[in-house]
Amino acid sequence: YESDGYMLAASHAIGRNAVIDEDVALFLGNNLLKNYPQLLDTRYKLGAMKLDVNVMDGVDLLEAIAKRRAYKRHDGAWDMERTAMTLLTDYRSGAIGRVSLETPASRKQLVLDEVATPEETQDTSSE
């Protein structure tokens, strides 16, 4: 499952050269927003920025962290690479709090979802 790779990368079991940090941070952000929104709100003080963690997605979270930390590049855009590393480092160090990216129930649901919607296969045989 694709999410397995992202969970391993978020936990730093897969090296940085094998993944794109921004993609891993987006996955992690979405997962944490779904399962631990209050921890993110506490860590990054999102409520003080008038942001509602219940309606955010991973991109919104990374942008909020970039704004909170003033991670701007020279061209004026938000530095999403630096922001991604901040989120990943905070997760890995435990600064966000005690979290689990997967539970037995979420794993069971992942498997059930995969069985219910198998990937489309292309017929490569000639007609």
C-alpha positions as CSV (number, residue, x, y, z in Angstrom):
1,Y,0.0,0.0,0.0
2,E,1.2,3.5,-0.8
3,S,0.5,4.7,2.6
4,D,2.9,2.2,4.1
5,G,5.8,3.9,2.4
6,Y,4.7,7.3,3.5
7,M,4.3,6.1,7.1
8,L,7.8,4.6,7.0
9,A,9.2,7.8,5.5
10,A,7.5,10.0,8.1
11,S,9.0,7.8,10.8
12,H,12.4,8.2,9.1
13,A,12.7,4.4,8.4
14,I,13.2,5.3,4.7
15,G,16.0,7.8,3.9
16,R,15.4,11.2,2.5
17,N,16.9,10.3,-0.9
18,A,14.1,7.8,-1.5
19,V,11.2,10.2,-1.0
20,I,10.1,13.8,-1.5
21,D,9.8,15.4,1.9
22,E,7.0,17.7,0.8
23,D,4.9,14.6,-0.2
24,V,5.6,12.8,3.0
25,A,4.7,16.0,5.0
26,L,1.4,16.3,3.1
27,F,0.6,12.7,3.9
28,L,1.6,13.2,7.6
29,G,-0.3,16.5,7.8
30,N,-3.5,14.9,6.4
31,N,-3.2,12.0,8.8
32,L,-2.6,14.1,11.8
33,L,-5.4,16.5,10.9
34,K,-7.7,13.6,10.7
35,N,-6.6,11.8,13.9
36,Y,-4.9,14.4,16.1
37,P,-6.2,17.9,15.2
38,Q,-6.0,19.2,18.8
39,L,-2.3,18.3,19.0
40,L,-1.5,20.3,15.8
41,D,-3.6,23.2,17.1
42,T,-1.6,23.2,20.4
43,R,1.8,22.8,18.7
44,Y,1.4,25.4,16.0
45,K,-1.2,27.7,17.7
46,L,-3.5,27.5,14.7
47,G,-6.5,28.8,16.7
48,A,-4.6,32.0,17.4
49,M,-4.3,32.4,13.6
50,K,-8.1,32.0,13.4
51,L,-7.8,28.7,11.6
52,D,-10.1,25.7,12.2
53,V,-8.1,22.5,12.1
54,N,-11.4,20.6,11.4
55,V,-11.7,22.1,7.9
56,M,-8.0,22.1,6.9
57,D,-6.1,19.7,4.7
58,G,-2.4,19.0,4.5
59,V,-1.6,21.9,2.2
60,D,-3.5,24.3,4.5
61,L,-1.5,23.0,7.4
62,L,1.9,23.4,5.8
63,E,0.9,27.0,4.7
64,A,-0.2,27.8,8.2
65,I,3.1,26.5,9.7
66,A,5.1,28.5,7.1
67,K,3.1,31.6,8.0
68,R,3.5,31.0,11.8
69,R,7.2,30.5,11.5
70,A,7.7,33.2,8.8
71,Y,9.3,30.7,6.4
72,K,9.5,33.0,3.3
73,R,11.9,32.5,0.4
74,H,13.7,35.4,-1.3
75,D,11.1,35.5,-4.0
76,G,8.3,36.0,-1.4
77,A,6.7,32.6,-1.7
78,W,6.4,30.3,1.4
79,D,9.3,27.9,1.8
80,M,7.4,24.6,1.7
81,E,10.5,22.5,1.8
82,R,11.6,24.0,5.0
83,T,8.1,23.8,6.4
84,A,7.8,20.1,5.4
85,M,11.1,19.4,7.3
86,T,9.7,21.3,10.3
87,L,6.6,19.2,10.4
88,L,8.5,15.9,9.9
89,T,11.1,16.9,12.5
90,D,8.4,17.8,15.0
91,Y,6.7,14.5,14.5
92,R,9.9,12.5,14.7
93,S,11.1,14.2,17.8
94,G,7.7,13.9,19.6
95,A,7.2,17.6,19.8
96,I,3.7,17.3,18.4
97,G,2.8,14.7,21.0
98,R,2.3,10.9,21.2
99,V,0.7,9.9,18.0
100,S,0.2,6.7,16.0
101,L,-0.1,6.8,12.2
102,E,-1.8,3.4,12.1
103,T,-4.0,1.4,14.4
104,P,-5.4,-2.1,13.9
105,A,-8.7,-0.6,13.0
106,S,-7.3,1.8,10.4
107,R,-5.2,-1.0,8.9
108,K,-8.3,-3.2,8.6
109,Q,-10.2,-0.3,6.9
110,L,-7.3,0.2,4.5
111,V,-7.4,-3.4,3.5
112,L,-11.2,-3.4,3.1
113,D,-11.1,-0.2,1.0
114,E,-8.4,-1.8,-1.2
115,V,-10.5,-4.9,-1.8
116,A,-13.7,-2.9,-2.4
117,T,-11.9,-0.7,-5.0
118,P,-9.3,-2.8,-6.8
119,E,-6.9,-0.9,-9.1
120,E,-7.9,-0.8,-12.7
121,T,-6.0,-3.2,-14.8
122,Q,-5.5,-2.7,-18.5
123,D,-6.0,-5.5,-20.9
124,T,-2.8,-5.6,-22.9
125,S,-3.8,-8.6,-25.0
126,S,-4.6,-8.1,-28.7
127,E,-8.2,-8.3,-29.8
